[in-house]
Amino acid sequence: RTFVSTARTPTPVPSWNIALKSLGIGAFSGLAGSLVGMGGAFISIPLMGKVLRITQHQAHATSLVAVAACGAGGSLGFVSSGNVDWVAAAVLAASGIISARIGARFAGQMDGQALKKLFGI
């Protein structure tokens, strides 16, 4: 068994249960995010809070790691079709990396409820 780390008292949850739920969330948010040209965070963050019962901060942090991997997978499809503007992609990535670090720092200092409200949940 493993424990889901939350601000509340940890609840024992079988790791296969978390893995199956995460598989569903990841598959759905990856597909939906690729279809609309966004990372899947707009779907995965609320789902992780409700389905996995993790805190808002944990959902944001977990989603960022997962979305980076999903984005890499989705971008491979677009690279193979020749639809990438490499100069724009490099500038967007560089500025995004810098601003994401700043945003993560601010989010880490915010109350979970305020973070939910900011995210629109």
N, C-alpha and C positions, 0 to 999 in steps of 0.2 A: 504494500500500500504506500501511497504517497499523500502528502498534504497539500491542499490548495492554500496558498499563502494569501491571506486577506487581512484587513485591518481588524476584522472580527476574529473570534476564536476559530482557529483552523479546524476544518471539517475533514475527516478521513474520506477520501474518494479514491476508488480504484483507478490506477493510472490508465487502464484500457478505456474507462468511461470518458476521461478527459481527452484521450487520444481520438476516440470516435467522434465526440462532439466537436473537437478542434478540426478534425478532418472535414466535417460537414461545413463548418463556418468558413474554413479556408477555401474549400472548393467553390462555395457559393460566392464569397466575396472576391475571389480571384477572377472568376468568370464575369461577374457583374462589373468589377472595376475595369477589366480589360475592354469590355464592351463600350463603356462610356469614357475611356481614356483617363481614368483616375486610379489611384491606389484603392484597394478594397477597404480602407479604414472607415469610410463612411458607413459601411455595413458591418464590418467585423467588430468594431469597438462596442456598439450597442449590443450586438449578439453575445460577445464575450461576457459583458456585464450580466446579462440576463441568463444565458445558458450555462456559462462556466462559473458564475457567481463570484467574479473577481472584482477588485476595486477599480474605480475609474482610472487611477494612476497605473495600475497593473495592465489594464486593457489598452491604454495608450502606448505604454512601453512595449508590450507584447505585440501589438499591432504593427508598430514601426519596424520591429525586427522581421515579422512575417511579410509585411508589405515590401520590404526591400528585396526579399527573396522572390516574391511573386512578380515584382516589377522587373527583376532580372529575367525571369522566365518569359514574361510577356514581351519584353523588349527584344528577345532573341527572335521571336516571330516577326516582329516589324523590321529588324535588321535584315533578315533573310529576304524580305520583300523589297528592300532598298528604299524604304520610306523614312529613313532617319536623316535629319539635318544635323550633322555631327557638330558643327560650330555652335548652333543653338543648344544642342543637348549638353555639350561641355560647359557652356556658360550657365545654363539652368542648373546643372548638377553642382557646380562649384558654389553658386550663390545659395542653392538649396541646402547644401551641407552646412554652410555657415549659419544660415538663418534657422535651420532645424536645431542646431545645438543651442542657440539662444532660446528658441521656443520650448525646448525640452527643459531647460533650466527654469524658465518661468512656470511651466506646467507643474514641475516638481514642487514649487513653492505654493501652488494654489490649493485651496480646499477642494476636496473631491466633488462636492455639490456645485461649486462655482465652475469647476472644469466641465461637469456635465452640462450645465447651462450654456457655457461658452460653445460647447460642441453641438448643442441643439437637442439634447436628449431630455 
